[in-house]
Amino acid sequence: MDLRKDVPRSMRVKMAGFVHLARMIDKCRAVLAKTEGEYIYPCPMDDRLMEFSGITSDQFTAAVKANPSDDTVAKWLTLTAKAHSPAELESWNRMMLSPTRGVRDRALREHRRSSAFIPLSFLRRIRRHEHEDFETLACVILHAVFFPGRSHRPLPWSQYLFL
């Protein structure tokens, strides 16, 4: 598969009971053919599937290389993967398809804690001042940096020079 021209199958496609498996096979085949384009294999989603299955990316890549059809790769995975009950597999599939996967939630919480996060209230404050000159906009930004959480009018430009 040439992922420079096409897209891999959706992660929603189930194969051997697993969501994302068909997509992971497409990306692995493209990497082996050196036609992956901007796609990444193994990506964090691939890692989750492999961790749940108890396999490594090297094992999976070797299986894809050795088995030309998707069905044989799926059979290999069902024979090699950790045994899970149908309920566990279905729960894992739901988690993978959920828009608020556990890993994404943790990453979002971590991002919000970091200094790089720009709160929506700050963006709204900047928007209120967008018609004003650059100096006023700079004061709004500096005010948010030095006094986070305070919503009163920013100080004059010259006051920030001494902070």
Beta strands, then each sheet from edge to edge (+ up, - down):
strand 1: 14-15
strand 2: 18-19
sheet 1: 1+ 2-
end
